Amino acid sequence: MPIGIDVNKAKEIHKDKIRDVRNSLLQEKDVEYMRALEANDTQKVSEVVAEKQALRDVPTIVDGAQISGATVQEVTNELKQVWDETILGPNPLV
């Protein structure tokens, strides 16, 4: 009898990896935000606020991922595809 794969646990692990990258990006955005505030650049403040919200939301894309793999390698490969490079930058997992 084969051992089952806990896809939900795999998703949580992947979200943690996303959060690791996301958290450092949020810190960078905090600096950009403060500089924009100091310069009274309301347009830049709005842009940074939107970017920070996108970073906060990015782990939720994993929840909606349809994972159909039957092996650990298949599940891992499918989860690696759930990485938004436009928000998080290059995927360090590939």
N, C-alpha and C positions, 0 to 999 in steps of 0.2 A: 504494500500500500504506500503510495507516494506521500511525501510530506507536503502539506499545503503551504502556500505563500500568503502571508498576511499583507495584502495590498495596502490596507489602511495604515499599517505600521510603516511600510515602505514610503508611503506618501508623507507621513509625518517626518520621517528622517530626511526626505528630500526638501520639505518645507524648512526644516532646520538649516539645511545647507543654503537655501535661498536667503533665509533670515541673516545668516552670517555675513553674506555679501551685502545684503540690503542695509544692514545696520551701519557698516562703514560708509556706505553711500549717503545714508541719512545724516551722518555726522558732517560730511562734506557739504551737504545741502544746508545744514544749520549755519555753517560759516557763511555761505552765499547769502542766506536769508538775512543774517545780521549785518553783513556789508551793505546789502540793498536797503535795509532799514536806515542805517547810518547815512547813506547817500540820498535818502528820501526818494528812492527809485521805486515807485509804486508798481510799475509794470513788471520789473524784475521780481519784486516781492510776490506778485500774483503768479508769475511763472514758477518760482521756487515752491510756492505752496502747492501748486498743481503737481509738480514733480515729486514732492514729498508724499502726497496722497497716493500717487501711482506706485511709489515704492512701498507704502504701507499695504496696498491692495495686492501686490504681486504674489504673495504666498497663496492667495485664494485660487489662482489658476490651477494649482495642483489638485484642489478639491474636485474641479470639474473634469479632470483628465480621465478619459476612458482607458483603463489599463486592461489589456486582454492577454498579456503574457502568461505563460504557464511555468516558466522557469525563473530563477532568480536573475539570470542574465537578461532574459527578455523583459522582465519588469524593470530592471535597472536601465536598460536601453530606452525603453518607452518613457521613463521618468526623465532621463537626460534630455529628451526632446521638449520637455515642459520647462523651458528656460527662456524668458523673454529678454533677448539680447538688446533690444531697443531700450529697455529700462535698466537691466542689470549689467549690461556689458557682456563680454565674451564668457562663454560657459567654461568654467574651470574643470568641469567634470568629464569633458570629452578629450 
